[in-house]
């Protein structure tokens, strides 16, 4: 009888050792995967989110890096290109920083002065931000009129002023 008990104890010890080696192997594979991602240049694919102040403070580190620039469109700074696509404007933050942006593509319909924007692109050596993607922030104030509700057209027009770059006369 003692042989079967010894055999079962030896089998249990063997299983524990095997489980430890399997666990150790799984941890080693996970560490190797993390190391492979780091060595493969994962850091090059990061997109930084900066305001104008942080962008200016970064200096040469910002040139060529993919950055999301966030801030407010400065009043009076919007200049549209000769065609439908392409727009230039300044973005400012509450800290007093300001950056000139040249964005390609068609701006969103809600783009206007004074609105919050996020522009994805790169800082150039020429001193302006070259934007490839322009996003606007907006409030969630829209509410559809209820059935039978009278709509105040003057208020509706006032709420959309500047969306198409034109103001009500």
Beta strands, then each sheet from edge to edge (+ up, - down):
strand 1: 48-51
strand 2: 67-73
strand 3: 79-80
strand 4: 87-92
strand 5: 98-103
strand 6: 116-123
strand 7: 129-136
sheet 1: 1+ 2+ 4- 3+
sheet 2: 1+ 2+ 6- 7+ 5+
end
